[in-house]
């Protein structure tokens, strides 16, 4: 009987697309230069009744092609979700604003009511923000719930334009009916700095509806952090706050600790690599101890935290029943401090929650602390004097770069010119790039991938698994650690749909056909070897094991080149299925 249910589920998966109402050209690497090149896409958009979502990620769209697509969208009033990340690779920066303007005008003309707008990984700078400014102020965005602009190079100027657009949208929508209630905002790696962050903080405070805010790697110092902290107090439903790799110092950390006292719904706090220092860590520990009843994850790694402060944090999470992860790696505990922390955690029966301490920096020297205090005083004195000058210089430099530098005329420069980073690895995976991400590779990739999106998680899984090498222990361990971190976080998310993850995985492997014409990947042994590992982990649902077994046992040409790995995976899946059936 169980086998019949699995067979029915497998058949159902094979006949259905990933998401209803969605037209996807994701990851097809099409070069769409003119109207002729998008003829097929235009016709499919026109013929698609009830179009709710359009995926254009992973293609490159020129001005004429965007105009043709826009014309087809003018009658699609039901469209709600636009997944348009990584859409201008290799394009001139001057091409992007008119392309975005065309698409935005079409959505407004159609009377669309958007809920999701994703333009991440387009590196369009401040001018790109100007290209969506009119759309963001329009009634098409009164219903917007998710705005994703990760890795777009907005800069301070772009951040200010974006903030002003959101504020105007809020005011106009409130005057006409329900106000804009944005829930998810993602804008990592945008060089927003203090002024950009402060401007956005005003928008967040006004809306008061945020549930997730992700702004890692933006060069924000304590004035910007303090402004964000003040804004977060007004967003009582905030669940996730990710400000990784900005510079809090004690002032910013203490301000944020005060803000957290108002946020009883917070579940994930990521202040890793934020230089919170001992005083900041103690303030955060006090807040955690007194409140935050449903906290699941606290990341205070790489923050120059000393042993006493780390112990205070550990004791603060003692009674957090829902805590899943505490990250204090990369701080200044020293050998004795690490042991004391591990002993304390073990005594509270929280050993499984504490992350690795392998990158501890050792105990700080007294002289270093004095130097840090002096540096802080100098920073405070200099901040007011140079802040306005720096903003003006940066905006002038951005304009000069666009006009004078041939290399910077392109929306996405060749990856070879940049040092290895997460985006580079996920775009063109290699073992060397993964290893060069360093000790924080798993965390960095977790931050880059939207683990609430089952399809994006499946895509990231296959990219990471593709570099797996059984014979190279360093690469092998790096891949498995990264995969485990990613999938643990995904399956632990209440909104993550494991069924959709397996479905997307099977589509991408070419084992089921998709109505969205998703291009399958080239299957390599690493994909199946890593899948074998994952199937045996506690976080992986047992019902998904049976579904995978049903598909792996079918004859399929795409797996022929991976005979040995496929055989091992089949054997493992069969063994796990028998074990599950026996337990039932």
Secondary structure, 3 states (H helix, E strand, C coil): CHHHHHHHHHHHHHHCCCCCCEEECCCCCCEECCCHHHHHHHHHHHHCCCCCEEECCCCEECHHHHHHHHHHHCCCCCCCEEECCCCCCCCEHHHHHHHHHHHHHHHHHHCCCCCEEECCCCCCHHHHHHHHHHHHHCHHHCCCCEEECCCCCCHHHHHHHHHHHHHHHHHHHHHHCCCCCCCEEECCCCCCHHHHHHHHHHHHHHHCCCCEEECCCCCCCHHHHHHHHHHHCCCCCCCEEECCCCCCHHHHHHHHHHHHCCCCCCCEEECCCCCCHHHHHHHHHHHHHHCCCCCCEEECCCCCCEHHHHHHHHHHCCCCCCCCEEECCCCECHHHHHHHHHHHHHHCCCCCCECCCCCCCCCCCHHHHHHHHHHHHHHHHHHHHHHHHHHHHHHHHHHHHHHHCCHHHECCCCHHHCCCCHHHHHHCCCHHHHHHCHHHHHHHHHHHCCCCCHHHHHHHHHHHHCCCCCCCHHHHHHHHHHHHHHHHHHHHCCCCCHHHHHHHHHHHCCCCCCCCCCCCCCCCHHHHHHHHHHHCCCCCCHHHHHHHHHHHCCCCHHHHHHHHHHHHHHHHHHHHHHHHHHHC
